[in-house]
Amino acid sequence: MFSFLGRGLVAFSDLTNVFLGDDKLHFKSLTTERDYSTLQRSFEEADGIRLPVEYLKQGRAFVCFDDQLKPQGGFALIDKGPFRSLEQIPDDILKPVETAMTEITAVCLNRSNALRRTRYWSFVVGQTLCGHSERIVYAVDSDKTSLREQVFNHIRVHTLYEGPVKKLEGMDEEAIEAVELTTKSHLTKGFLKLALNEAGKIKSAVEKREPKLPRLSRPPAHA
């Protein structure tokens, strides 16, 4: 069932591109060293963490480009542990078993707006649902309140840990992050909430751009 929903979301994501105009996003599955370096660099510019290319190769990774082939972001779905999200948790904190699990990482998107976020996240969620793992884990910087408010707060999750994390390869300094675990079911419901929220923003933006026609007064009635 989730695989069917995932393919549907990917198709929906492709459809939204029709309405993006100059903000179109084109996704590419990574296969070459150059592709992986592009995602590595994009995420480093956005988040300050230089993820090892070998780590990105442990799963399915994607970059997105605009019409001029300029990188606009990307993401990776790591299907094989050990997962960085869990590795960075302090040793005295209980961690879940790394089976039937996928990690969402390297999430980044330039020039975000409501319709672009819908295009991006419907593709991310769709590809995640197409995978074989039932559980999804990810880490998000606790200071990035806008990302949590716009996206992750719509998803029902179990917070495994929130606080200072270990400094892993590619990190310039220690960070304070939340490591959260969810399921395909909760991810699907969360995305529907997100989509409805973004649809409301798109509707409001369109209404603001629409010119208001002057009201025509009726001619006085003749006796």
Secondary structure, DSSP 4 states (H G I P E B T S, - for coil): -HHHHHHHHHHHHHHHGGG-GGG--EEEE--SHHHHHHHHHHHHHHHSB---HHHHTTEEEEEEE-TT--EEEEEEEE-SSS-HHHHTS-TTS-----SSEEEEEEEEESS--HHHHHHHHHHHHHHHHHSS-SEEEEEEETT-HHHHHHTGGGS--EEEEEEE----TTBSS--EEEEEEEEHHHHHHHHHHHHHHHHHHHHHHHHHHSPPPPPPPPPPPP-
